[in-house]
Amino acid sequence: MTERTCAACDCELDAETIKVKIGGQTVEVCCDDCAQALREADASTSGGE
């Protein structure tokens, strides 16, 4: 089985994940803190589009 890891912190994901849409792709993260970090990073690089 393929090991799945958090898109933000690279921790191993368990059964409960949070899906975040970044740059047109959906990624999975382990917690709300990682989801918020990815959203903020995406907003800062997208130029407010």
Buried (B, 14 or more C-beta within 10 A) or exposed (E): EEEEBBBBEEEEBEEEBBEBEBEEEEBBBBBEEBBBBBBEEEEEEEEEE
